[in-house]
Amino acid sequence: MSPIPVDRSPESTLAFLRDGYRFIGDRCDRYGSDIFQTRLLLEPTICLRGRPAAVLFYDDERFVRQGAMPMRGQRTLTGVGGVQGLDDAAHRERKAMLMSIMTPTAIRQLGQLFDDEWRARIPVWEQSGPVVLYDEVSRMLTRVVCAWAGVPLTGSDVPRRTVELHAMIEAPAAVGPRHWRGLLGRRRAERWISKVVERARVGSPPTAEGSALRVIAEHQDGRGRLLPRRIAAVDLLNVLRPTVAVDRFVVFAALALHDHPHWRERARRDEPATECFVQEVRRYYPFFPIAVARVRRSFDWQGHHFPRGRRVVLDLYGTNHHPELWPGPEQFRPDRFTGWRGDPFSFIPQGGGDHLTDHRCAGEWITIELMKRAVTNLTTAMSYRVPPQDLALNLRRMPTLPPSGFVIDGVRRTE
């Protein structure tokens, strides 16, 4: 057996929090290897990046997800008992439930709701002065995903629910107040959605056939039992929260249009160019940093030994920036996706493998649809200025965002 390179630090948790998205990639470069071992949260951990690593990581014969994600992540981001922490038949059953919601028709309906909401806001932005795009898109997505999912939401509740959903997204890699806000946001959101599920189960108010609320509230396991109310709430939040998280990708798309203005015209007149642009935004900009699993049973791979129970971390950001997979990975080049046929293991901004059976994000197609709608609106439905502001991305902060939230002003409708 070839020994796995070992990181020099006896405990790397603080270094991971300090280095952020580049923690794994920098060490892989340092050791000349796409695999190394370190200690995270006081536990031996194998870190991987690259396409062969992704193929390995999504082999369910070798890895499990139960008990892999640290509890700080479950108690904030995914929820305890959510589909992300299930394996085998239990995972396939719940994943099939979620994927049944993601029909092409349903995704187009969500995109149209977002489109309508965006265009309705343009006259408001024309009269309002400077607009923080991140804040506006966040609230829009909260409104439209709740309407689409069948979750009742009054206009006055939108800011509060958006804050709760954002707090969960911000918390897993945070310490101190950001993490505490995530814990509080998770508790409040689960309490809210649990009541929504309970009311849906008694038909008050009636829910639309095929809506996320109805599908999850009425889902029965293999023994014909409804999901416990709290677990149903967790899975429904795993539809709402990731959809609201697309606000970051929308801001990144606006940032890319600002930094590469020649793509505005291409996206305006060419739908395939918009698709390539959106995919390159998803590759280039940082979103989910890592995915986590545990070794199901001991095995050897490429001369390295993986002991049973060992935590393994796949570097999503590092794989999307791997120079052997993406020539010039630090250059923003949407044309690299021209004619691209898709590869579920080299392009993994929202996880890898198969949507239906693996732990790849069920909402990835939603992400692409919403981003395309946003790019179309930014390039055809409105004009705007981007005043001087801090647009730098801090890759040490997970998740990251331009500090300004991307401010625009001088908004004018153009169609």
C-alpha positions as semicolon CSV with decimal commas, in nm:
position;residue;x (nm);y (nm);z (nm)
1;M;0,000;0,000;0,000
2;S;0,108;0,356;-0,073
3;P;0,067;0,579;0,233
4;I;-0,173;0,869;0,200
5;P;0,012;1,201;0,243
6;V;-0,053;1,343;0,588
7;D;-0,104;1,713;0,653
8;R;0,159;1,859;0,879
9;S;-0,088;2,013;1,122
10;P;-0,202;1,781;1,404
11;E;-0,551;1,939;1,390
12;S;-0,672;2,135;1,086
13;T;-1,018;2,259;1,182
14;L;-0,902;2,615;1,241
15;A;-0,700;2,605;0,919
16;F;-1,008;2,487;0,729
17;L;-1,211;2,775;0,870
18;R;-0,926;3,016;0,793
19;D;-0,848;2,895;0,439
20;G;-1,206;2,828;0,331
21;Y;-1,270;2,704;-0,021
22;R;-0,899;2,658;-0,097
23;F;-0,816;2,448;0,211
24;I;-0,812;2,114;0,026
25;G;-0,684;2,236;-0,309
26;D;-0,387;2,422;-0,162
27;R;-0,279;2,113;0,030
28;C;-0,326;1,886;-0,268
29;D;-0,097;2,119;-0,462
30;R;0,150;2,124;-0,173
31;Y;0,172;1,745;-0,154
32;G;0,146;1,683;-0,528
33;S;-0,149;1,454;-0,468
34;D;-0,528;1,463;-0,506
35;I;-0,558;1,280;-0,175
36;F;-0,424;1,358;0,171
37;Q;-0,518;1,290;0,531
38;T;-0,567;1,540;0,811
39;R;-0,771;1,585;1,127
40;L;-1,093;1,785;1,121
41;L;-1,306;1,832;1,432
42;L;-1,053;1,610;1,612
43;E;-1,123;1,318;1,376
44;P;-0,897;1,159;1,110
45;T;-1,030;1,267;0,771
46;I;-0,931;1,180;0,415
47;C;-0,963;1,470;0,169
48;L;-1,005;1,416;-0,205
49;R;-1,048;1,616;-0,524
50;G;-1,075;1,541;-0,896
51;R;-1,285;1,325;-1,124
52;P;-1,157;0,979;-1,011
53;A;-1,215;1,091;-0,653
54;A;-1,574;1,194;-0,735
55;V;-1,642;0,860;-0,906
56;L;-1,514;0,686;-0,594
57;F;-1,701;0,914;-0,354
58;Y;-2,039;0,845;-0,513
59;D;-1,995;0,468;-0,501
60;D;-2,262;0,367;-0,249
61;E;-2,106;0,025;-0,209
62;R;-1,808;0,194;-0,046
63;F;-1,953;0,496;0,134
64;V;-2,246;0,591;0,355
65;R;-2,383;0,932;0,449
66;Q;-2,536;0,845;0,783
67;G;-2,329;1,002;1,057
68;A;-2,093;1,168;0,808
69;M;-2,195;1,532;0,826
70;P;-2,097;1,690;1,158
71;M;-2,395;1,766;1,381
72;R;-2,330;2,139;1,352
73;G;-2,419;2,105;0,983
74;Q;-2,723;1,887;1,042
75;R;-2,858;2,118;1,311
76;T;-2,834;2,419;1,081
77;L;-2,806;2,345;0,709
78;T;-2,969;2,011;0,626
79;G;-3,177;1,929;0,933
80;V;-3,144;1,614;1,143
81;G;-3,305;1,322;0,963
82;G;-3,302;1,483;0,619
83;V;-3,255;1,289;0,298
84;Q;-2,888;1,392;0,276
85;G;-2,802;1,166;0,571
86;L;-2,980;0,851;0,448
87;D;-2,845;0,546;0,266
88;D;-2,962;0,251;0,058
89;A;-3,338;0,186;0,035
90;A;-3,428;0,467;0,275
91;H;-3,236;0,717;0,064
92;R;-3,372;0,587;-0,266
93;E;-3,729;0,611;-0,138
94;R;-3,701;0,967;-0,007
95;K;-3,495;1,085;-0,303
96;A;-3,760;0,947;-0,540
97;M;-4,018;1,145;-0,346
98;L;-3,822;1,468;-0,391
99;M;-3,742;1,399;-0,756
100;S;-4,110;1,342;-0,830
101;I;-4,159;1,713;-0,758
102;M;-3,888;1,816;-1,005
103;T;-4,077;1,759;-1,330
104;P;-3,990;1,974;-1,633
105;T;-4,336;2,132;-1,617
106;A;-4,304;2,214;-1,247
107;I;-3,958;2,362;-1,297
108;R;-4,084;2,583;-1,580
109;Q;-4,372;2,696;-1,359
110;L;-4,129;2,797;-1,086
111;G;-3,917;2,979;-1,342
112;Q;-4,222;3,166;-1,470
113;L;-4,321;3,270;-1,118
114;F;-3,969;3,405;-1,067
115;D;-3,980;3,580;-1,402
116;D;-4,314;3,744;-1,323
117;E;-4,195;3,850;-0,978
118;W;-3,873;4,000;-1,120
119;R;-4,055;4,201;-1,385
120;A;-4,308;4,324;-1,130
121;R;-4,021;4,460;-0,921
122;I;-3,859;4,661;-1,200
123;P;-4,100;4,959;-1,170
124;V;-4,036;4,963;-0,795
125;W;-3,659;4,965;-0,855
126;E;-3,700;5,248;-1,106
127;Q;-3,845;5,466;-0,829
128;S;-3,633;5,350;-0,537
129;G;-3,275;5,453;-0,600
130;P;-2,992;5,208;-0,521
131;V;-3,100;4,844;-0,499
132;V;-2,909;4,562;-0,325
133;L;-2,965;4,279;-0,571
134;Y;-2,892;4,004;-0,320
135;D;-3,158;4,129;-0,078
136;E;-3,415;4,174;-0,352
137;V;-3,355;3,834;-0,512
138;S;-3,358;3,662;-0,173
139;R;-3,704;3,790;-0,091
140;M;-3,828;3,718;-0,444
141;L;-3,712;3,358;-0,421
142;T;-3,871;3,314;-0,078
143;R;-4,203;3,436;-0,214
144;V;-4,199;3,234;-0,533
145;V;-4,072;2,904;-0,391
146;C;-4,331;2,911;-0,113
147;A;-4,607;2,985;-0,366
148;W;-4,479;2,711;-0,596
149;A;-4,443;2,459;-0,313
150;G;-4,790;2,533;-0,176
151;V;-4,661;2,682;0,150
152;P;-4,885;2,968;0,273
153;L;-4,688;3,287;0,324
154;T;-4,814;3,639;0,384
155;G;-4,625;3,936;0,250
156;S;-4,533;4,052;0,599
157;D;-4,377;3,712;0,673
158;V;-4,138;3,720;0,378
159;P;-3,851;3,914;0,546
160;R;-3,861;3,696;0,858
161;R;-3,866;3,366;0,669
162;T;-3,590;3,485;0,435
163;V;-3,372;3,568;0,735
164;E;-3,432;3,222;0,885
165;L;-3,347;3,044;0,561
166;H;-3,035;3,256;0,513
167;A;-2,924;3,189;0,870
168;M;-2,928;2,814;0,804
169;I;-2,720;2,857;0,488
170;E;-2,463;3,078;0,662
171;A;-2,414;2,868;0,975
172;P;-2,235;2,533;0,911
173;A;-1,883;2,670;0,866
174;A;-1,933;2,962;1,102
175;V;-1,848;3,008;1,468
176;G;-2,005;3,238;1,722
177;P;-2,307;3,455;1,636
178;R;-2,343;3,337;1,274
179;H;-2,368;2,977;1,391
180;W;-2,605;3,062;1,674
181;R;-2,833;3,246;1,432
182;G;-2,835;2,935;1,216
183;L;-2,944;2,716;1,508
184;L;-3,220;2,962;1,594
185;G;-3,328;2,995;1,232
186;R;-3,348;2,616;1,196
187;R;-3,563;2,578;1,509
188;R;-3,802;2,853;1,405
189;A;-3,830;2,731;1,047
190;E;-3,894;2,371;1,148
191;R;-4,160;2,485;1,393
192;W;-4,327;2,694;1,119
193;I;-4,316;2,421;0,852
194;S;-4,425;2,149;1,096
195;K;-4,746;2,343;1,152
196;V;-4,788;2,386;0,776
197;V;-4,750;2,009;0,727
198;E;-4,998;1,936;1,005
199;R;-5,258;2,165;0,851
200;A;-5,200;2,020;0,504
201;R;-5,266;1,670;0,634
202;V;-5,612;1,770;0,749
203;G;-5,682;1,967;0,432
204;S;-5,682;2,314;0,582
205;P;-5,623;2,481;0,349
206;P;-5,639;2,239;0,054
207;T;-5,306;2,188;-0,121
208;A;-5,246;2,159;-0,494
209;E;-5,193;1,816;-0,648
210;G;-4,823;1,761;-0,712
211;S;-4,706;2,054;-0,498
212;A;-4,402;1,996;-0,279
213;L;-4,612;2,045;0,035
214;R;-4,872;1,789;-0,067
215;V;-4,621;1,532;-0,195
216;I;-4,413;1,546;0,123
217;A;-4,705;1,573;0,366
218;E;-4,875;1,269;0,211
219;H;-4,565;1,060;0,147
220;Q;-4,569;0,713;0,303
221;D;-4,270;0,494;0,369
222;G;-4,241;0,129;0,269
223;R;-4,461;0,031;0,562
224;G;-4,739;0,270;0,468
225;R;-4,658;0,523;0,740
226;L;-4,656;0,900;0,699
227;L;-4,326;1,070;0,767
228;P;-4,301;1,206;1,122
229;R;-4,416;1,567;1,111
230;R;-4,071;1,705;1,195
231;I;-3,900;1,491;0,928
232;A;-4,156;1,605;0,672
233;A;-4,075;1,963;0,773
234;V;-3,703;1,894;0,729
235;D;-3,753;1,758;0,378
236;L;-3,983;2,045;0,279
237;L;-3,724;2,290;0,404
238;N;-3,475;2,101;0,188
239;V;-3,683;2,222;-0,106
240;L;-3,728;2,581;0,016
241;R;-3,380;2,651;0,152
242;P;-3,171;2,542;-0,151
243;T;-3,401;2,737;-0,382
244;V;-3,351;3,055;-0,182
245;A;-2,976;2,982;-0,184
246;V;-2,982;3,035;-0,562
247;D;-2,977;3,407;-0,476
248;R;-2,599;3,371;-0,449
249;F;-2,567;3,226;-0,797
250;V;-2,786;3,509;-0,930
251;V;-2,552;3,764;-0,772
252;F;-2,252;3,578;-0,915
253;A;-2,418;3,590;-1,259
254;A;-2,465;3,967;-1,225
255;L;-2,103;4,000;-1,113
256;A;-1,986;3,798;-1,416
257;L;-2,191;4,016;-1,652
258;H;-2,029;4,321;-1,491
259;D;-1,675;4,181;-1,513
260;H;-1,723;4,040;-1,866
261;P;-1,959;4,288;-2,036
262;H;-1,920;4,133;-2,384
263;W;-2,125;3,841;-2,252
264;R;-2,423;4,070;-2,199
265;E;-2,480;4,097;-2,574
266;R;-2,417;3,729;-2,634
267;A;-2,661;3,626;-2,362
268;R;-2,917;3,877;-2,489
269;R;-2,936;3,731;-2,839
270;D;-2,832;3,368;-2,800
271;E;-3,007;3,119;-2,571
272;P;-2,730;2,853;-2,603
273;A;-2,481;3,122;-2,497
274;T;-2,695;3,189;-2,189
275;E;-2,679;2,820;-2,102
276;C;-2,299;2,817;-2,136
277;F;-2,272;3,137;-1,933
278;V;-2,484;2,996;-1,650
279;Q;-2,284;2,674;-1,637
280;E;-1,956;2,862;-1,623
281;V;-2,090;3,079;-1,340
282;R;-2,172;2,759;-1,153
283;R;-1,823;2,620;-1,218
284;Y;-1,619;2,933;-1,158
285;Y;-1,784;3,089;-0,855
286;P;-1,783;2,926;-0,508
287;F;-2,102;2,765;-0,381
288;F;-2,099;2,440;-0,179
289;P;-1,736;2,387;-0,071
290;I;-1,737;2,015;0,017
291;A;-1,939;1,695;0,050
292;V;-1,890;1,443;0,332
293;A;-1,925;1,064;0,361
294;R;-1,795;0,773;0,569
295;V;-1,630;0,451;0,454
296;R;-1,890;0,172;0,462
297;R;-1,633;-0,108;0,480
298;S;-1,256;-0,112;0,446
299;F;-1,118;-0,110;0,093
300;D;-0,811;-0,016;-0,111
301;W;-0,815;0,236;-0,396
302;Q;-0,524;0,342;-0,616
303;G;-0,286;0,189;-0,367
304;H;-0,437;0,374;-0,069
305;H;-0,619;0,212;0,223
306;F;-0,958;0,346;0,339
307;P;-1,046;0,202;0,681
308;R;-1,405;0,138;0,779
309;G;-1,574;0,439;0,939
310;R;-1,318;0,693;0,820
311;R;-1,466;1,031;0,731
312;V;-1,397;1,134;0,372
313;V;-1,439;1,484;0,229
314;L;-1,474;1,556;-0,143
315;D;-1,362;1,901;-0,256
316;L;-1,641;2,029;-0,483
317;Y;-1,483;2,370;-0,543
318;G;-1,139;2,215;-0,602
319;T;-1,276;1,962;-0,850
320;N;-1,450;2,239;-1,044
321;H;-1,115;2,420;-1,056
322;H;-0,892;2,120;-1,121
323;P;-0,643;2,213;-1,397
324;E;-0,651;1,864;-1,548
325;L;-1,029;1,887;-1,591
326;W;-1,065;2,257;-1,666
327;P;-0,773;2,421;-1,855
328;G;-0,720;2,770;-1,723
329;P;-0,952;2,703;-1,427
330;E;-0,915;3,055;-1,285
331;Q;-1,027;3,212;-1,613
332;F;-1,397;3,277;-1,671
333;R;-1,461;3,111;-2,008
334;P;-1,823;3,013;-2,079
335;D;-1,728;2,885;-2,425
336;R;-1,575;2,581;-2,258
337;F;-1,933;2,454;-2,222
338;T;-2,011;2,483;-2,594
339;G;-2,103;2,133;-2,707
340;W;-2,047;2,001;-2,355
341;R;-2,225;1,669;-2,312
342;G;-2,227;1,665;-1,935
343;D;-2,016;1,472;-1,690
344;P;-2,161;1,399;-1,344
345;F;-1,816;1,357;-1,189
346;S;-1,602;1,644;-1,322
347;F;-1,861;1,923;-1,292
348;I;-2,003;1,904;-0,940
349;P;-2,109;2,245;-0,803
350;Q;-2,408;2,079;-0,635
351;G;-2,268;1,733;-0,587
352;G;-2,194;1,451;-0,830
353;G;-2,337;1,126;-0,954
354;D;-2,693;1,063;-1,066
355;H;-2,981;1,288;-0,963
356;L;-3,226;1,002;-0,918
357;T;-3,016;0,758;-0,718
358;D;-2,711;0,939;-0,578
359;H;-2,669;1,230;-0,338
360;R;-2,654;1,494;-0,611
361;C;-2,873;1,795;-0,528
362;A;-3,234;1,731;-0,627
363;G;-3,279;2,099;-0,704
364;E;-2,995;2,139;-0,954
365;W;-3,231;2,175;-1,253
366;I;-3,421;2,441;-1,056
367;T;-3,094;2,627;-1,005
368;I;-3,017;2,630;-1,376
369;E;-3,370;2,742;-1,469
370;L;-3,373;3,028;-1,218
371;M;-3,026;3,145;-1,318
372;K;-3,119;3,150;-1,687
373;R;-3,430;3,354;-1,608
374;A;-3,222;3,597;-1,402
375;V;-2,960;3,641;-1,676
376;T;-3,234;3,704;-1,931
377;N;-3,390;3,970;-1,711
378;L;-3,056;4,134;-1,638
379;T;-2,969;4,155;-2,008
380;T;-3,304;4,214;-2,182
381;A;-3,572;4,335;-1,941
382;M;-3,381;4,620;-1,774
383;S;-3,083;4,847;-1,787
384;Y;-2,891;4,959;-1,479
385;R;-2,565;5,102;-1,352
386;V;-2,320;4,939;-1,114
387;P;-2,183;5,211;-0,884
388;P;-1,841;5,180;-0,716
389;Q;-1,856;4,921;-0,437
390;D;-1,669;4,628;-0,284
391;L;-1,728;4,331;-0,515
392;A;-1,432;4,120;-0,402
393;L;-1,505;3,759;-0,311
394;N;-1,342;3,637;0,008
395;L;-1,273;3,265;-0,049
396;R;-1,198;3,227;0,320
397;R;-1,564;3,287;0,401
398;M;-1,802;2,997;0,343
399;P;-2,046;3,062;0,187
400;T;-1,909;3,375;0,027
401;L;-2,070;3,674;-0,138
402;P;-1,961;4,024;-0,249
403;P;-1,970;4,237;0,068
404;S;-2,197;4,491;-0,101
405;G;-2,454;4,231;-0,207
406;F;-2,415;4,381;-0,558
407;V;-2,570;4,726;-0,562
408;I;-2,734;4,859;-0,880
409;D;-2,899;5,192;-0,950
410;G;-3,052;5,384;-1,239
411;V;-3,277;5,090;-1,318
412;R;-3,492;5,131;-1,629
413;R;-3,730;4,889;-1,799
414;T;-3,614;4,810;-2,156
415;E;-3,899;4,596;-2,286
